[in-house]
Amino acid sequence: MKRNLNDLLYFVTVARAGSFTRAAAHLGVTQPALSQAISALEDRLQIRLLTRTTRSVSPTAAGERLLLSIGNRIDEIETELDMLTELRDKPAGTVRITCGPNVLRTTLLPKLTPLMREYPDIHIEFDANHGFRDIVADRFDAGVRLGDTIDKDMIAIPIGPQLRMAAVASPDYFSRFSVPQTPHELTQHSCINQRMVKSGGLYVWDFDQDGGDLNVRVNGQVTFNTSEHIVYAALEGLGIAFLPEEEFGEHIEKGRLIRVLEAWCKPFPGYYLYYPSRKQVSPAFSLVLDALRAHRKR
C-alpha cells in the first residue's frame, strides 16, 4: 500500500483542532482539499477515522488510537526539523506563546522586538487571551502566567519584577464619594467587578492586613472579563477599579486616576514564562529564552 505522510499530518491536525476550517487555516490548504485527503486516507485504510457533524469533528475509536500512536512522533519530527536551523547562518522557526493581553503589551513585545529585528527568520505567534491554555495539548512552546499559578512539572523563568495590585478611581468619582480609608469601606462604594474566565465567578479583591490576607467582595453597576474595559470604566467615573498597578500606570501619573488603599497592597510574584520540562528546545526558542532572561530585571 502506498502511503502519503502528508495525509497523516492532515489527520493529526484535524483531530487536534476539532475542525476542518481551523485545521485548513493552520496548514495553509483549502478545506475541500483537506477533506478529500482525509477521505482518501480512510479509503486506503478501509476504516473511519473521524466522526463528522455539522458542528464538530472528533476522532472515532480507531482515529483516537492512530492519533495517540503518531501524534507525538509527528511533533518529534517537527522539532528535529527545527533543530536543523542550527546548521544555517541564521536561526529560524516559529515559537508559539500563549499569554494575557496585558503582559503581551507591557512585557513580551518590548523585550522580544529587538530579537525579531536581529533575526528576521524567527517568527513568534502570540495567543492573547484571558483564560489558561493547556500548552502541551494545544501545542504551544510556552505560556506566561503569574508565578504562583504554574504547575510544578513546568520549567518557569521570571520575566519581570514583582507586581502590586492598585485600587483606583477617577477624580470625578471621588468628587461625588468619599475616599475609602480601609478595604472594608469598599462595600459602601460602587466598584467595577471582574468576571474570571476560568472559574466564571467574580474576582474577590485581595488585600494585605498585617501580613495576612483580607478578602473583600465588592458590588457595582458594571462587570467585565477584560482588564482594558475595567480601566476605561474607571476613567469614565463608573467606580473603583482593582487591577495590577501597571494597568493604570500612566493614568495615575497624569492624574486621570487616583490611587487609594496603597498601604494595603503588598508585592507578589510577577509573570513567568513556562514550558514543559521534557521539551527539546529549538534554537529559535533558546534565543527567546535568552532575550527574556537578559531583560528580566528591567
Salt bridges, closest charged atoms under 4 A:
ASP7 OD2 - ARG44 NH2 2.75
GLU42 OE1 - ARG48 NH1 3.09
GLU42 OE1 - ARG52 NH2 3.31
ASP75 OD2 - ARG16 NH2 3.01
ASP75 OD1 - ARG139 NH2 3.07
GLU78 OE1 - ARG139 NH2 2.60
ASP121 OD2 - ARG88 NH2 3.81
GLU125 OE1 - ARG96 NE 3.32
ASP127 OD2 - ARG133 NH1 3.01
ASP138 OD2 - ARG133 NE 2.89
ASP141 OD1 - LYS279 NZ 2.95
ASP172 OD2 - ARG176 NH2 3.06
GLU245 OE1 - ARG164 NE 3.80
GLU245 OE1 - ARG259 NH1 2.80
GLU247 OE1 - ARG105 NH2 3.78
GLU250 OE2 - LYS254 NZ 2.98
GLU250 OE2 - ARG256 NH2 3.83
GLU262 OE2 - ARG164 NH2 2.86
GLU262 OE2 - ARG259 NH1 3.86
ASP290 OD1 - ARG293 NH1 3.23
